[in-house]
Amino acid sequence: MLKELSKVLNIKWTICIIIFIIIVPIIINYFLLTWRFTGIWFIPGVQGNYDDWLGYFSNYSGGIIGGIVAFLIAWSQIKSQAKEKEIEAINAERKTLLKVQYELKKIKYEFDSLKMAEIEDETVIIPQVSLDIRELNPTNWADLGELRNAELFFELMEIEDFYKQFRKDLLNDIFDLEITKGRIEDQLNNHFSSNDKRNWKLEEESIRIGNTLLVLKRSREYYWVQFREKRDKINEISENLEREIIKINEEIGPLSIN
């Protein structure tokens, strides 16, 4: 609709300019140069002869044509530069999408691996040991602001943030902490059985590890529930990203490697 309106306005402006070009000499002749008083009213006449007006129109039309040509050249250059900048921006967006696409494949691989790790004897469990999944490359995520699709932008931001937090949580070894806490409790039991004074240091350490374990277990449960949701969502995000890349390829052509 906007394009159609723009075409109509351009046609109207073109007609107005042509009328203006034609009417200016008439206005100059009849209203400025040749008004004569007849005794009753003023009437216009024609000032100058055929050769004078022919020379005037030659200069007048030449100036107009030269101005129009200069305007069209400048306008064409401006449009060309604007189009080049637009293509550069779209191409930058495509490169960002391709880099993020690689990162999503990495995330999907790690998610699939974790899916296998949580199954033991056909029972779904939440691993308590430390699991080191691959780290994301910050460079590949740095230019998400280039994306024009706001929905895809927020989806990718969300999956990136979750993966970072999830990876950080997985590095915590809950099982190892439980072993450490068990050893401390054994030391405390042996200490009490010998009727020695209370070992406040060991008791504080046992309480500290117990609180840490509580926090880590809740965090692991929370992120594991989120992980199950995200691993199902990752395929949808990947498909949306692939559609954006295809759309850009259709818009400006395939990516060329110089």
Disulfide bonds with the S-S distance in Angstrom:
none
